[in-house]
Amino acid sequence: MKTITRRASLLSVAIVGILGVSSAVAGGRSDLVLEALGNGTSHIPGELLVQFKPGASEADIRAVRAGIDAERLQVVYNGPDGRLELLRMAPGIAVADAVRGLEGDAAVDFAEPNWVYYHSATSNDSYYTNGSLYGMYGDATNPANQYGSQAGEAWAAGHNDCSSVYVGVIDEGYMYTHEDLAANAGTNPGELAGDGVDNDANGYVDDVYGWDFDGGNNTVFDGLGDDHGSHVSGTIGGVGGNGKGVAGVCWSVKIINAKFLGSNGGTTANAIAAVDYMTGLKNKGLNLVATNNSWGGGGFSQGLKDAITRANTANVLFIAAAGNSGANNDTTASYPSNYEVANVIAVAATTSTGALASYSQYGAVTVDLGAPGSAIWSTVPKRVQGKIVSGYASYNGTSMATPHVSGAAALYSAYHPGSSAATIKSAILSSVVATPSLAGKTVTGGRLNVSSF
């Protein structure tokens, strides 16, 4: 099988040509940030992420904060490559002015806004046996509907057990008590439930099912508002073979959650913390192969790119939605799917007829493949007679395409244990089915195919 790679040099040329970016300052990072601010990209007013250089002293750091009249809200990351702090500036100081003012500071690596991100879905059993779950079908299992992920062929070959594999859902929270998710609710093996102690010393107390970075607690399911996170979880790992509801790409994969999207979206600071949380679990021995990232928005963030790079170093894939604006990501960068880090897989959405969905973003250089994303049935919470119970719903979006690929990563890893992130990514991209609607629109020109996994 040939190995398909994304062409970083072409991406750089495309961005420079469209945005007029100069490479004079830190490879153009500040200009990318200022361009996004000028375009009105959503961010938290008055908040600034500042990465201090490894050699910066405490006196240097205090001086930087004093210089922009700022207080520290949070240490987002502290490691060998420096310390990243979230600051709140005094009223009247513009974020753009602070970014410009800190460019030449010897203690500062970079400064950027605290961007706001949103999930990439819109709203529109059983479901597999009655023909609704087309995203799991393929040539042999349903000849009349050949545009799914072909997971059914893998299942028919006995490949459905991913119980040794974890996937991290970085999103909203998810309903881990759902009838089609409870058996696959992964837990942090280093933590003892309910003892009020940070047993694994990762900085989070009782993070049994994950952590809520939006709320600052260990409650990763907060009700009906966590429908998006629940929906993507069901596509990755809805319990298969239980005679109810849906089946995920891998029937028994373990899901662990980093909730950072709340009712008003999510911030860069919390996204970075969520990515690093998953990387930390992997570094402590959890068999975490990928994170699912069905969200986007905001401008370029060096801090988030660095966190994704740390995940890459830990051998964790970062699978990301291409976005729902119908734009070409080669000419207008969309984050986080556009970050040029080796572990990123960017996913477009296809329909049940094999078409590129009208809303799906695309890019011959920057979007890797397509996967089913329209009219996707999966797990959600619902309210019945005042109680929150297990439900199902059909959603559209690159948010729905992305978890098909995350499930594929888990499936491949389960039957090829010890595979590196690079090997899994190569297997996913090299096994696609060529699809006319994706020719010239994605790197591979094809859609997800897990039949051989």
KARA-V222793 format. One record per pair of residues at least 12 apart in sequence whose ideal C-beta (glycine too) atoms are under 8 Angstrom apart, sorted by sequence separation. I is the first residue (numbers start at 1). J is the second residue. D is the distance in whole Angstrom. If there is no record, write none. Layout:
# KARA-V222793
I/J/D + I/J/D
This chain:
# KARA-V222793
16/28/7 + 19/31/8 + 52/64/7 + 73/85/8 + 74/86/4 + 99/111/5 + 136/148/5 + 138/150/3 + 140/152/7 + 141/153/6 + 188/200/7 + 190/202/7 + 194/206/6 + 206/218/5 + 209/221/8 + 234/246/5 + 236/248/5 + 237/249/8 + 239/251/6 + 240/252/8 + 322/334/7 + 348/360/5 + 379/391/8 + 380/392/7 + 412/424/5 + 432/444/5 + 434/446/5 + 435/447/5 + 19/32/7 + 72/85/5 + 73/86/5 + 98/111/6 + 99/112/7 + 134/147/7 + 135/148/5 + 136/149/6 + 137/150/7 + 138/151/7 + 140/153/5 + 193/206/6 + 205/218/7 + 235/248/6 + 236/249/6 + 237/250/6 + 238/251/8 + 239/252/7 + 260/273/7 + 278/291/5 + 348/361/7 + 360/373/7 + 379/392/6 + 380/393/5 + 432/445/8 + 433/446/5 + 21/35/7 + 50/64/7 + 72/86/7 + 73/87/7 + 99/113/7 + 131/145/7 + 134/148/5 + 135/149/6 + 137/151/8 + 138/152/6 + 139/153/7 + 192/206/8 + 204/218/7 + 234/248/6 + 235/249/7 + 236/250/7 + 237/251/7 + 260/274/5 + 323/337/7 + 348/362/5 + 356/370/7 + 378/392/7 + 429/443/7 + 432/446/3 + 433/447/5 + 20/35/8 + 72/87/6 + 73/88/5 + 136/151/4 + 137/152/6 + 138/153/5 + 141/156/7 + 191/206/6 + 193/208/5 + 233/248/8 + 237/252/7 + 259/274/8 + 322/337/5 + 377/392/6 + 378/393/7 + 409/424/5 + 412/427/5 + 429/444/5 + 432/447/6 + 19/35/5 + 71/87/7 + 135/151/8 + 136/152/6 + 140/156/7 + 191/207/6 + 237/253/4 + 258/274/4 + 275/291/7 + 320/336/5 + 321/337/6 + 357/373/6 + 377/393/7 + 409/425/8 + 412/428/7 + 432/448/7 + 433/449/5 + 15/32/8 + 70/87/4 + 71/88/5 + 191/208/5 + 236/253/6 + 237/254/7 + 258/275/8 + 320/337/4 + 329/346/7 + 346/363/7 + 357/374/5 + 377/394/5 + 378/395/7 + 432/449/6 + 70/88/6 + 95/113/5 + 237/255/5 + 318/336/7 + 376/394/6 + 431/449/5 + 68/87/7 + 70/89/5 + 188/207/6 + 236/255/6 + 258/277/5 + 348/367/5 + 375/394/5 + 376/395/6 + 409/428/7 + 431/450/7 + 48/68/7 + 69/89/6 + 70/90/7 + 166/186/5 + 188/208/6 + 258/278/6 + 291/311/7 + 346/366/6 + 347/367/7 + 350/370/4 + 352/372/7 + 376/396/7 + 408/428/6 + 428/448/7 + 431/451/8 + 68/89/5 + 69/90/4 + 187/208/5 + 188/209/8 + 318/339/8 + 346/367/5 + 347/368/7 + 348/369/7 + 349/370/7 + 350/371/7 + 351/372/8 + 375/396/6 + 431/452/6 + 48/70/7 + 61/83/7 + 65/87/6 + 187/209/6 + 188/210/7 + 233/255/5 + 256/278/8 + 346/368/5 + 347/369/6 + 348/370/4 + 349/371/7 + 350/372/6 + 351/373/8 + 352/374/7 + 374/396/5 + 378/400/7 + 431/453/8 + 70/93/8 + 186/209/8 + 318/341/7 + 345/368/5 + 347/370/7 + 348/371/8 + 349/372/7 + 350/373/6 + 351/374/4 + 352/375/7 + 373/396/7 + 405/428/7 + 61/85/8 + 69/93/6 + 185/209/6 + 233/257/8 + 296/320/7 + 320/344/6 + 322/346/5 + 337/361/8 + 345/369/8 + 347/371/5 + 349/373/3 + 350/374/7 + 351/375/8 + 373/397/6 + 376/400/4 + 68/93/6 + 256/281/7 + 291/316/6 + 293/318/6 + 296/321/6 + 318/343/5 + 319/344/8 + 320/345/7 + 321/346/8 + 322/347/6 + 324/349/8 + 348/373/8 + 349/374/6 + 373/398/6 + 47/73/7 + 54/80/7 + 56/82/7 + 290/316/6 + 291/317/7 + 293/319/6 + 294/320/8 + 295/321/7 + 317/343/5 + 318/344/5 + 319/345/5 + 320/346/6 + 321/347/6 + 322/348/5 + 347/373/8 + 373/399/8 + 374/400/8 + 427/453/7 + 49/76/7 + 54/81/6 + 56/83/7 + 82/109/6 + 289/316/7 + 290/317/4 + 291/318/6 + 292/319/6 + 293/320/4 + 294/321/5 + 296/323/5 + 316/343/7 + 317/344/8 + 318/345/7 + 320/347/7 + 322/349/8 + 334/361/6 + 373/400/5 + 54/82/5 + 70/98/8 + 86/114/6 + 229/257/7 + 279/307/8 + 288/316/6 + 289/317/6 + 290/318/7 + 291/319/7 + 293/321/7 + 308/336/7 + 317/345/6 + 319/347/7 + 338/366/5 + 372/400/7 + 373/401/3 + 53/82/5 + 266/295/7 + 272/301/8 + 275/304/7 + 282/311/8 + 290/319/5 + 312/341/5 + 337/366/7 + 372/401/6 + 52/82/5 + 68/98/5 + 229/259/7 + 256/286/8 + 268/298/6 + 312/342/6 + 337/367/7 + 371/401/4 + 51/82/5 + 52/83/5 + 272/303/5 + 276/307/5 + 279/310/5 + 283/314/6 + 304/335/7 + 308/339/6 + 312/343/4 + 370/401/7 + 371/402/7 + 373/404/8 + 51/83/7 + 52/84/8 + 229/261/7 + 256/288/7 + 265/297/7 + 272/304/6 + 275/307/4 + 279/311/5 + 282/314/5 + 304/336/6 + 309/341/5 + 311/343/6 + 326/358/6 + 329/361/5 + 334/366/8 + 372/404/6 + 51/84/5 + 52/85/7 + 68/101/7 + 176/209/5 + 226/259/7 + 228/261/7 + 258/291/8 + 268/301/5 + 271/304/6 + 275/308/6 + 278/311/7 + 282/315/7 + 300/333/7 + 308/341/5 + 326/359/5 + 328/361/7 + 329/362/7 + 330/363/4 + 333/366/8 + 371/404/4 + 50/84/7 + 67/101/8 + 68/102/7 + 261/295/6 + 272/306/8 + 276/310/7 + 282/316/5 + 301/335/7 + 305/339/5 + 325/359/7 + 326/360/7 + 327/361/5 + 328/362/6 + 329/363/4 + 330/364/6 + 371/405/5 + 49/84/6 + 50/85/5 + 268/303/6 + 272/307/5 + 275/310/8 + 279/314/5 + 300/335/6 + 304/339/7 + 308/343/7 + 324/359/5 + 326/361/7 + 328/363/6 + 330/365/5 + 49/85/7 + 268/304/6 + 271/307/8 + 275/311/6 + 299/335/7 + 305/341/7 + 308/344/7 + 324/360/7 + 325/361/6 + 330/366/5 + 369/405/7 + 49/86/6 + 50/87/6 + 220/257/4 + 225/262/8 + 279/316/6 + 298/335/6 + 323/360/8 + 324/361/7 + 329/366/4 + 359/396/7 + 361/398/7 + 48/86/8 + 49/87/8 + 64/102/7 + 225/263/6 + 278/316/6 + 296/334/6 + 297/335/8 + 322/360/6 + 323/361/4 + 329/367/6 + 359/397/7 + 360/398/6 + 412/450/8 + 415/453/6 + 47/86/6 + 48/87/5 + 173/212/6 + 220/259/5 + 296/335/6 + 322/361/4 + 357/396/7 + 359/398/8 + 411/450/6 + 47/87/7 + 48/88/8 + 296/336/7 + 322/362/7 + 408/448/6 + 47/88/6 + 48/89/6 + 64/105/6 + 169/210/8 + 295/336/8 + 296/337/7 + 322/363/7 + 357/398/8 + 360/401/8 + 412/453/5 + 46/88/6 + 47/89/8 + 168/210/8 + 408/450/5 + 411/453/5 + 46/89/5 + 64/107/6 + 275/318/8 + 293/336/6 + 405/448/6 + 407/450/8 + 63/107/7 + 64/108/6 + 176/220/7 + 177/221/7 + 215/259/7 + 293/337/8 + 404/448/6 + 46/91/7 + 176/221/6 + 213/258/6 + 214/259/6 + 322/367/5 + 408/453/7 + 60/106/8 + 61/107/7 + 173/219/8 + 174/220/7 + 175/221/5 + 210/256/5 + 211/257/8 + 213/259/6 + 214/260/6 + 46/93/7 + 48/95/6 + 60/107/4 + 173/220/4 + 174/221/6 + 209/256/7 + 210/257/4 + 211/258/6 + 212/259/4 + 213/260/4 + 214/261/7 + 215/262/7 + 349/396/8 + 47/95/8 + 173/221/5 + 209/257/6 + 210/258/5 + 211/259/7 + 214/262/4 + 349/397/6 + 46/95/7 + 173/222/6 + 181/230/7 + 210/259/7 + 349/398/5 + 45/95/7 + 48/98/5 + 57/107/8 + 348/398/6 + 48/99/7 + 56/107/4 + 175/226/6 + 347/398/6 + 349/400/7 + 350/401/7 + 43/95/7 + 50/102/7 + 56/108/8 + 119/171/7 + 174/226/6 + 178/230/6 + 181/233/6 + 214/266/6 + 349/401/4 + 53/106/8 + 119/172/7 + 172/225/7 + 173/226/4 + 181/234/6 + 184/237/5 + 213/266/8 + 348/401/7 + 53/107/6 + 172/226/5 + 180/234/6 + 184/238/8 + 347/401/5 + 52/107/6 + 53/108/7 + 172/227/7 + 174/229/4 + 175/230/4 + 184/239/6 + 347/402/5 + 52/108/6 + 53/109/5 + 172/228/5 + 173/229/5 + 174/230/5 + 178/234/8 + 181/237/7 + 183/239/5 + 214/270/6 + 236/292/6 + 51/108/7 + 52/109/7 + 171/228/6 + 172/229/4 + 173/230/8 + 181/238/7 + 182/239/8 + 213/270/4 + 347/404/8 + 37/95/7 + 38/96/8 + 50/108/6 + 51/109/4 + 171/229/4 + 172/230/8 + 174/232/8 + 180/238/5 + 181/239/7 + 347/405/5 + 37/96/5 + 51/110/5 + 174/233/4 + 180/239/5 + 183/242/8 + 369/428/7 + 50/110/8 + 51/111/8 + 169/229/6 + 213/273/5 + 232/292/6 + 345/405/6 + 369/429/6 + 50/111/5 + 171/232/6 + 213/274/5 + 368/429/6 + 34/96/6 + 37/99/8 + 49/111/7 + 180/242/7 + 232/294/5 + 48/111/6 + 49/112/5 + 169/232/6 + 211/274/8 + 369/432/5 + 48/112/7 + 49/113/7 + 169/233/5 + 180/244/7 + 184/248/8 + 213/277/8 + 34/99/6 + 48/113/7 + 49/114/6 + 179/244/6 + 180/245/4 + 271/336/8 + 370/435/6 + 33/99/6 + 34/100/7 + 47/113/7 + 48/114/7 + 179/245/7 + 180/246/6 + 211/277/6 + 228/294/7 + 47/114/4 + 169/236/7 + 187/254/8 + 210/277/8 + 370/437/8 + 184/252/6 + 186/254/3 + 188/256/7 + 370/438/5 + 30/99/6 + 44/113/7 + 167/236/5 + 183/252/7 + 184/253/6 + 185/254/8 + 186/255/5 + 187/256/7 + 369/438/7 + 30/100/7 + 43/113/4 + 44/114/4 + 167/237/7 + 184/254/6 + 185/255/6 + 186/256/4 + 43/114/6 + 184/255/6 + 370/441/8 + 41/113/8 + 43/115/5 + 44/116/7 + 370/442/6 + 30/103/6 + 42/115/7 + 43/116/6 + 204/277/7 + 324/397/5 + 369/442/6 + 41/115/7 + 42/116/4 + 181/255/7 + 324/398/6 + 367/441/7 + 368/442/6 + 369/443/7 + 162/237/7 + 202/277/7 + 323/398/6 + 324/399/8 + 367/442/5 + 368/443/5 + 369/444/5 + 372/447/8 + 37/113/6 + 321/397/7 + 322/398/5 + 362/438/8 + 364/440/5 + 367/443/7 + 368/444/6 + 370/446/7 + 371/447/6 + 372/448/8 + 36/113/8 + 321/398/4 + 364/441/6 + 366/443/8 + 369/446/6 + 370/447/4 + 371/448/4 + 25/103/6 + 202/280/5 + 321/399/5 + 343/421/5 + 363/441/7 + 364/442/7 + 365/443/7 + 369/447/6 + 370/448/7 + 33/112/5 + 36/115/8 + 176/255/8 + 202/281/8 + 342/421/8 + 343/422/8 + 362/441/4 + 363/442/7 + 364/443/7 + 369/448/6 + 30/110/7 + 33/113/7 + 160/240/6 + 321/401/7 + 342/422/7 + 345/425/6 + 362/442/6 + 363/443/8 + 29/110/6 + 160/241/7 + 174/255/7 + 176/257/7 + 321/402/5 + 354/435/6 + 356/437/4 + 202/284/7 + 320/402/7 + 343/425/7 + 354/436/8 + 355/437/5 + 356/438/6 + 26/109/8 + 29/112/8 + 174/257/5 + 319/402/6 + 342/425/8 + 345/428/7 + 354/437/6 + 26/110/6 + 173/257/6 + 200/284/6 + 345/429/8 + 155/240/7 + 165/250/7 + 350/435/7 + 356/441/6 + 167/253/6 + 169/255/6 + 171/257/7 + 173/259/4 + 319/405/5 + 166/253/7 + 167/254/7 + 168/255/8 + 169/256/7 + 171/258/8 + 172/259/6 + 319/406/5 + 350/437/7 + 162/250/4 + 165/253/5 + 166/254/5 + 167/255/6 + 168/256/5 + 169/257/5 + 170/258/5 + 171/259/7 + 350/438/7 + 161/250/8 + 162/251/7 + 163/252/4 + 165/254/7 + 166/255/7 + 167/256/8 + 168/257/7 + 169/258/7 + 171/260/8 + 172/261/5 + 317/406/8 + 160/250/7 + 161/251/7 + 162/252/6 + 163/253/7 + 166/256/6 + 168/258/6 + 170/260/7 + 171/261/6 + 172/262/8 + 319/409/7 + 348/438/7 + 160/251/4 + 161/252/5 + 162/253/4 + 163/254/7 + 155/247/8 + 160/252/7 + 162/254/8 + 317/409/5 + 188/281/7 + 348/441/7 + 354/447/7 + 190/284/6 + 348/442/6 + 155/251/8 + 189/285/8 + 189/286/7 + 350/447/6 + 151/249/5 + 188/286/8 + 135/235/7 + 149/249/6 + 170/271/7 + 294/397/8 + 170/274/5 + 294/398/7 + 295/399/7 + 317/421/5 + 170/275/7 + 294/399/4 + 315/420/6 + 316/421/6 + 294/400/8 + 315/421/5 + 121/228/6 + 317/424/6 + 170/278/7 + 294/402/5 + 317/425/6 + 119/228/5 + 293/402/7 + 294/403/7 + 312/421/7 + 121/231/7 + 168/278/4 + 292/402/6 + 136/247/6 + 292/403/5 + 133/246/6 + 136/249/7 + 168/281/7 + 133/247/7 + 292/406/4 + 166/281/8 + 291/406/8 + 290/406/5 + 126/243/8 + 126/244/6 + 127/245/7 + 128/246/7 + 125/244/6 + 126/245/6 + 127/246/5 + 128/247/5 + 290/409/4 + 125/245/5 + 126/246/8 + 166/286/6 + 168/288/6 + 289/409/5 + 290/410/7 + 125/246/6 + 166/287/6 + 167/288/7 + 170/291/5 + 171/292/7 + 289/410/6 + 165/287/6 + 166/288/4 + 167/289/7 + 168/290/7 + 169/291/7 + 170/292/7 + 171/293/8 + 164/287/6 + 166/289/7 + 167/290/5 + 168/291/4 + 169/292/5 + 170/293/5 + 171/294/6 + 165/289/6 + 167/291/7 + 168/292/7 + 171/295/7 + 289/413/4 + 167/292/6 + 170/295/8 + 287/413/8 + 246/377/6 + 290/421/8 + 246/378/6 + 289/421/7 + 246/379/6 + 245/379/7 + 290/424/8 + 289/424/7 + 238/378/7 + 235/376/6 + 238/379/6 + 119/261/6 + 118/261/7 + 235/378/5 + 117/261/7 + 234/378/4 + 231/376/8 + 233/378/8 + 234/379/3 + 245/390/8 + 232/378/7 + 233/379/7 + 234/380/8 + 246/392/7 + 118/265/5 + 231/378/4 + 245/392/6 + 116/264/7 + 117/265/6 + 118/266/8 + 168/316/8 + 230/378/8 + 231/379/6 + 116/265/5 + 117/266/5 + 230/379/5 + 231/380/6 + 116/266/7 + 117/267/7 + 230/380/5 + 116/267/6 + 117/268/8 + 230/381/6 + 115/267/7 + 114/267/5 + 115/268/5 + 227/380/4 + 114/268/5 + 117/271/6 + 227/381/6 + 249/403/8 + 253/407/7 + 113/268/7 + 114/269/5 + 226/381/7 + 248/403/8 + 249/404/6 + 112/268/7 + 224/381/5 + 249/406/8 + 250/407/5 + 253/410/4 + 223/381/7 + 224/382/7 + 249/407/3 + 253/411/8 + 224/383/6 + 248/407/6 + 249/408/6 + 221/381/8 + 250/410/5 + 249/410/7 + 250/411/5 + 253/414/8 + 231/393/7 + 249/411/6 + 224/388/7 + 231/395/6 + 250/414/7 + 223/388/6 + 235/400/7 + 227/393/7 + 228/395/8 + 232/399/6 + 236/403/4 + 231/399/8 + 232/400/7 + 235/403/4 + 231/400/7 + 235/404/6 + 232/402/7 + 233/403/7 + 236/406/5 + 237/407/7 + 228/399/7 + 232/403/4 + 236/407/4 + 235/407/6 + 121/294/7 + 237/410/7 + 120/294/6 + 232/406/8 + 236/410/7 + 119/294/6 + 120/295/6 + 119/295/5 + 120/296/6 + 118/295/6 + 117/295/5 + 118/296/7 + 117/296/6 + 118/297/5 + 117/297/4 + 116/297/6 + 117/298/5 + 115/297/7 + 116/298/6 + 86/269/4 + 115/298/3 + 115/299/6 + 113/298/8 + 113/299/7 + 115/301/6 + 112/299/8 + 84/272/7 + 112/300/8 + 112/301/6 + 112/302/6 + 112/303/7 + 110/302/5 + 76/269/5 + 109/302/8 + 110/303/8 + 74/269/6 + 77/272/6 + 73/269/8 + 76/272/5 + 77/273/8 + 76/273/6 + 181/379/6 + 77/276/6 + 180/379/5 + 120/321/4 + 178/379/5 + 249/450/7 + 122/324/7 + 120/323/6 + 121/324/8 + 147/350/6 + 178/381/7 + 120/324/5 + 147/351/7 + 148/352/8 + 175/379/7 + 147/352/6 + 175/380/7 + 147/353/6 + 175/381/5 + 145/352/6 + 147/354/4 + 146/354/8 + 180/390/7 + 179/390/4 + 178/390/5 + 175/388/8 + 175/390/7 + 134/352/5 + 49/268/6 + 84/303/5 + 47/267/8 + 49/269/6 + 47/269/8 + 84/306/8 + 149/371/6 + 42/265/7 + 44/267/6 + 149/372/6 + 148/372/6 + 81/306/7 + 147/372/7 + 77/303/7 + 76/303/7 + 77/306/8 + 77/307/7 + 79/310/8 + 135/371/8 + 122/359/8 + 135/372/3 + 134/372/7 + 167/406/5 + 167/407/7 + 134/375/8 + 135/376/6 + 167/409/7 + 167/410/5 + 133/377/6 + 132/377/5 + 165/410/5 + 162/410/5 + 165/413/5 + 162/411/6 + 165/414/5 + 127/377/5 + 164/414/6 + 51/302/7 + 124/375/6 + 162/413/7 + 163/414/8 + 49/301/7 + 51/303/6 + 125/377/7 + 159/411/6 + 162/414/4 + 161/414/6 + 164/417/7 + 49/303/5 + 42/297/6 + 43/298/7 + 51/306/8 + 149/404/5 + 159/414/8 + 41/297/8 + 42/298/7 + 43/299/8 + 151/407/7 + 159/415/6 + 41/298/6 + 154/411/6 + 41/299/5 + 149/407/8 + 149/408/7 + 151/411/8 + 36/298/7 + 37/299/7 + 132/394/8 + 36/299/3 + 35/299/7 + 36/300/7 + 127/392/7 + 135/400/8 + 33/299/6 + 32/299/7 + 33/300/6 + 125/392/6 + 32/300/4 + 124/393/8 + 135/404/6 + 123/393/7 + 124/394/5 + 29/300/7 + 123/394/8 + 124/395/6 + 123/395/6 + 124/396/5 + 29/302/5 + 122/395/7 + 123/396/8 + 121/395/5 + 122/396/5 + 121/396/7 + 122/397/6 + 26/302/8 + 121/397/4 + 120/397/5 + 119/397/8 + 120/398/5 + 121/399/4 + 120/399/4 + 121/400/6 + 119/399/6 + 120/402/8 + 150/433/8 + 147/435/8 + 159/453/6 + 154/450/5 + 153/450/8 + 154/451/6 + 149/447/8 + 150/448/8 + 153/451/4 + 154/452/8 + 149/448/5 + 150/449/5 + 151/450/5 + 154/453/5 + 147/447/7 + 149/449/7 + 150/450/6 + 151/451/8 + 32/333/8 + 149/450/5 + 150/451/4 + 138/449/7 + 140/451/8 + 139/451/8 + 18/331/5 + 138/451/6 + 17/331/8 + 18/332/7 + 19/333/8 + 14/330/5 + 14/331/6 + 15/333/6 + 11/330/7 + 10/330/8 + 11/338/7 + 11/340/6 + 8/340/5 + 6/340/7 + 14/365/7 + 11/365/5 + 10/365/5 + 11/366/6 + 7/365/6 + 6/365/6 + 6/366/7 + 6/368/7 + 4/368/8 + 4/426/7 + 3/426/5 + 1/426/7 + 4/429/5 + 1/427/8 + 3/429/8 + 4/430/6 + 3/430/7 + 2/430/6 + 1/430/4 + 1/431/7 + 6/443/6 + 4/443/6 + 4/444/6
